Amino acid sequence: MGRFNARKFKEEKRKSRWKKKKYRDRIREKMGKMSDPLEGAPQAKGLVLSKRQVEQKQPHSGMIKCVRVKLIKNGKELTAHAPLDKAIEQIQEHDEVMIEGIGGSQKKAYGSLPGVKYKVSKVNRISLEMLRTGRKQRASR
């Protein structure tokens, strides 16, 4: 109990906080929202910056079609998967797309795709599935 022990006590207090469940849960939830580009929302709109192919991790091989998207709400950039066959052909640069989480537990990456946690569901307010199967057409300008 020295005269200059304040720093030591302050450090011990900070470390002991993590033993309390309420504090732990509150901070982890806060950090999770900060790192989430959708900011807790299930879906978000964005503009397509570019199309790209992502190589799968081992032991799989193949190039998966993805798009680089800049979110309208906060300007963050992310990579989104264009699901199913020939879906990437329906997406062009500067299109407005709707992004949603792929649904893995704890917002992890999709399968063997490193860093891909989202998928494209709509292109210019038309369902990607409708465009892909030919039931609807892109709006002509």
C-alpha positions as MATLAB code, in Angstrom:
seq = 'MGRFNARKFKEEKRKSRWKKKKYRDRIREKMGKMSDPLEGAPQAKGLVLSKRQVEQKQPHSGMIKCVRVKLIKNGKELTAHAPLDKAIEQIQEHDEVMIEGIGGSQKKAYGSLPGVKYKVSKVNRISLEMLRTGRKQRASR';
ca = [
       0.000    0.000    0.000;
       2.522    2.524   -1.153;
       1.925    6.116   -1.949;
       2.334    5.585   -5.691;
       0.280    2.391   -6.174;
      -2.625    3.951   -8.110;
      -1.404    2.658  -11.480;
      -1.158   -0.897  -10.174;
      -4.668   -0.788   -8.620;
      -6.141    0.694  -11.798;
      -4.624   -2.124  -13.901;
      -5.896   -4.823  -11.512;
      -9.404   -3.332  -11.573;
      -9.402   -3.322  -15.397;
      -8.315   -6.971  -15.571;
     -10.814   -8.133  -12.953;
     -13.716   -6.630  -14.925;
     -13.393   -9.419  -17.499;
     -14.317  -11.974  -14.811;
     -17.821  -10.484  -14.650;
     -20.178  -12.041  -17.194;
     -22.313   -8.925  -17.641;
     -19.289   -6.792  -18.552;
     -17.879   -9.465  -20.883;
     -21.147   -9.860  -22.798;
     -21.692   -6.121  -23.118;
     -18.227   -5.417  -24.527;
     -18.253   -8.396  -26.905;
     -21.634   -7.367  -28.312;
     -20.377   -3.816  -28.780;
     -17.232   -4.990  -30.579;
     -19.278   -7.309  -32.809;
     -21.489   -4.446  -33.998;
     -18.477   -2.245  -34.653;
     -16.888   -4.813  -36.948;
     -20.142   -5.651  -38.786;
     -20.412   -3.644  -42.040;
     -24.214   -4.107  -42.098;
     -24.361   -2.646  -38.554;
     -26.720   -5.323  -37.259;
     -29.173   -5.112  -40.190;
     -30.165   -8.294  -42.076;
     -29.750   -6.678  -45.516;
     -28.153   -3.602  -47.069;
     -27.978   -1.868  -50.451;
     -24.740   -1.221  -52.227;
     -23.164   -0.329  -55.560;
     -21.083   -2.834  -57.495;
     -17.496   -1.658  -57.889;
     -16.093   -4.652  -59.743;
     -16.551   -8.307  -60.549;
     -13.907  -10.711  -59.324;
     -13.097  -14.366  -58.923;
     -12.117  -15.740  -55.532;
     -10.002  -18.866  -55.343;
     -11.211  -21.489  -52.883;
      -9.154  -22.669  -49.926;
      -7.615  -26.143  -49.805;
      -8.640  -28.944  -50.388;
     -11.139  -27.466  -52.896;
     -10.199  -25.972  -56.212;
     -12.108  -23.616  -58.450;
     -12.827  -19.969  -59.021;
     -15.997  -18.622  -57.385;
     -17.671  -15.560  -58.902;
     -17.983  -12.633  -56.499;
     -18.560   -8.883  -56.655;
     -16.935   -6.052  -54.737;
     -19.674   -3.840  -53.254;
     -19.599   -0.408  -51.620;
     -22.471   -0.017  -49.140;
     -24.658    3.071  -49.497;
     -25.394    3.461  -45.777;
     -21.811    3.778  -44.522;
     -19.414    3.557  -47.483;
     -17.780    0.315  -46.347;
     -16.575   -2.111  -48.999;
     -17.127   -5.859  -48.886;
     -17.033   -8.921  -51.119;
     -20.316  -10.687  -51.879;
     -20.913  -14.064  -53.526;
     -23.072  -14.272  -56.690;
     -24.878  -17.576  -56.026;
     -25.736  -20.319  -58.525;
     -25.005  -20.807  -62.207;
     -24.580  -17.766  -64.527;
     -25.691  -15.264  -61.868;
     -22.585  -13.136  -62.374;
     -23.675  -12.421  -65.967;
     -26.763  -10.574  -64.673;
     -24.665   -8.193  -62.547;
     -22.838   -5.242  -64.091;
     -20.629   -2.546  -62.624;
     -22.489    0.376  -60.982;
     -25.640   -1.733  -60.478;
     -27.497   -1.341  -57.198;
     -27.530   -4.679  -55.388;
     -29.113   -5.966  -52.192;
     -26.659   -7.805  -49.934;
     -27.614  -10.272  -47.215;
     -25.633  -12.495  -44.871;
     -24.952  -16.022  -46.048;
     -26.128  -17.404  -42.732;
     -23.077  -19.120  -41.315;
     -22.848  -19.207  -37.542;
     -21.250  -16.127  -35.992;
     -21.047  -14.450  -39.432;
     -18.169  -16.619  -40.564;
     -16.957  -17.011  -44.140;
     -18.984  -19.032  -46.650;
     -17.666  -22.578  -47.050;
     -14.193  -22.539  -48.517;
     -14.279  -18.872  -49.601;
     -11.928  -16.746  -47.504;
     -13.440  -13.413  -46.460;
     -16.804  -13.860  -48.234;
     -19.643  -13.531  -45.707;
     -22.425  -12.068  -47.851;
     -24.419  -12.926  -50.972;
     -26.264  -10.911  -53.605;
     -30.067  -11.312  -53.508;
     -31.369   -8.530  -55.787;
     -30.022   -6.513  -58.700;
     -31.690   -3.151  -59.433;
     -34.691   -4.165  -57.254;
     -35.277   -7.376  -59.242;
     -34.610  -10.767  -57.668;
     -31.370  -12.323  -58.921;
     -33.132  -15.700  -59.166;
     -35.792  -14.231  -61.524;
     -33.105  -12.677  -63.739;
     -31.043  -15.845  -63.761;
     -33.907  -18.153  -64.768;
     -35.253  -15.707  -67.392;
     -38.635  -15.035  -65.733;
     -37.872  -11.291  -65.620;
     -35.639   -9.044  -67.697;
     -33.316   -6.218  -66.774;
     -34.784   -2.746  -67.155;
     -33.572   -1.218  -70.438;
     -32.435    2.382  -70.315;
];
